[in-house]
Amino acid sequence: MTADGDLRVRRVYDPQEDGDGTRVLVDRLWPRGVSKDRAAIDKWLKDVTPSDELRSWYHEDRSENRYDAFVDRYRAELADPVHTAAVDELTALVREGGPVTLVTAVKDVPHSHVPVLVDHVEHELNRR
């Protein structure tokens, strides 16, 4: 899975590729059953992920209506100072000459925090 430009998305269970560039884990928890060597993670940015409370709330009911509310809540979290600092760090990595690959363990990437994060980072890159 690839996003526009130098920001890409891959599952941690997929093999690393030469074009991945800097690999950034964007999950709050370390992926089960994956060694640090196999994951080949360069940076782990826990603070770009949804809070534990939001993540737990969303996992209680993964319906389409709940996803829309999750997106709204996650976007609000991305505006808080802790998330903003982590997003700034991520956007700096992309600006430094990407590519940057966001690595995740989620099974359903299109209905996770990852597309929201990609959209937010791309917006930040275009804004400045």
C-alpha positions in Angstrom: 0.0 0.0 0.0 1.4 3.4 -1.0 0.3 6.9 -0.2 1.0 9.9 -2.4 4.6 11.2 -2.5 7.2 9.9 -0.2 4.8 8.6 2.5 4.1 4.9 2.2 2.2 2.4 4.3 3.1 -1.2 4.9 2.1 -3.9 7.3 4.8 -5.0 9.7 4.2 -8.7 8.6 5.1 -7.9 5.0 8.8 -8.2 4.1 10.9 -5.0 4.1 11.6 -3.6 0.7 14.6 -1.6 -0.6 12.4 1.4 -1.3 10.9 1.7 2.2 13.3 4.3 3.3 12.8 5.2 7.0 10.4 2.8 8.6 8.3 4.3 11.3 6.1 2.1 13.5 2.7 3.9 14.0 1.1 1.5 16.5 0.9 2.1 20.3 1.7 -1.5 21.0 4.6 -3.6 19.6 3.3 -6.1 17.0 2.8 -9.6 18.4 5.2 -12.3 17.2 7.5 -9.9 15.4 11.1 -9.5 16.5 12.8 -6.1 16.3 15.2 -7.4 13.7 12.4 -8.7 11.5 10.3 -5.5 11.9 13.3 -3.4 10.8 11.8 -0.3 12.5 13.9 2.9 12.4 11.7 4.9 14.7 8.6 4.1 16.9 6.3 7.1 17.2 3.7 6.1 19.7 2.5 9.6 20.1 1.1 9.8 16.6 -1.3 7.0 17.5 -4.8 7.2 19.0 -4.9 7.3 22.8 -5.4 4.0 24.6 -8.9 5.2 25.5 -9.9 6.0 21.9 -8.4 2.8 20.6 -10.3 0.7 23.2 -13.5 2.6 22.5 -13.2 1.9 18.8 -12.4 -1.8 19.2 -15.6 -2.3 21.2 -17.6 -1.8 18.0 -16.0 -1.7 14.6 -19.1 -0.7 12.6 -18.9 1.8 9.8 -20.8 4.4 11.8 -18.4 4.0 14.7 -15.4 4.4 12.3 -16.7 7.9 11.3 -16.9 8.9 14.9 -13.4 7.4 15.5 -12.0 9.5 12.7 -13.5 12.7 14.2 -12.1 11.9 17.6 -8.7 10.9 16.3 -8.5 14.1 14.3 -9.2 16.0 17.4 -6.4 14.1 19.3 -4.0 14.9 16.5 -4.5 18.6 17.3 -3.3 18.3 20.9 0.3 19.3 21.8 1.7 15.8 22.4 0.3 14.5 19.0 1.4 17.7 17.3 5.0 17.3 18.4 5.0 13.7 17.1 3.4 14.7 13.8 6.0 17.4 13.4 8.7 14.8 13.9 7.1 12.6 11.3 6.7 15.4 8.8 10.3 16.4 9.3 11.4 12.9 8.4 9.5 13.1 5.1 10.9 16.6 4.4 14.4 15.4 5.0 14.2 13.3 1.9 11.8 10.5 2.3 10.6 8.0 1.5 9.1 7.3 4.9 7.1 4.1 5.4 4.5 4.0 8.1 4.5 0.5 9.5 1.5 -1.0 11.2 0.2 -4.4 12.5 -3.5 -3.6 12.0 -5.4 -6.1 9.8 -7.8 -3.7 8.3 -5.6 -0.8 7.3 -8.3 1.2 5.4 -10.5 1.3 8.6 -7.8 2.1 11.0 -6.0 5.2 12.3 -3.4 4.9 9.5 -5.3 6.6 6.6 -6.3 9.4 9.0 -2.7 9.9 10.0 -1.5 9.8 6.3 -4.2 12.4 5.4 -3.2 14.6 8.4 0.6 14.4 7.6 0.0 15.1 3.9 -2.1 18.1 4.9 0.7 19.4 7.2 3.3 18.9 4.5 1.2 20.9 2.0 0.4 23.6 4.6 3.9 24.7 5.3 
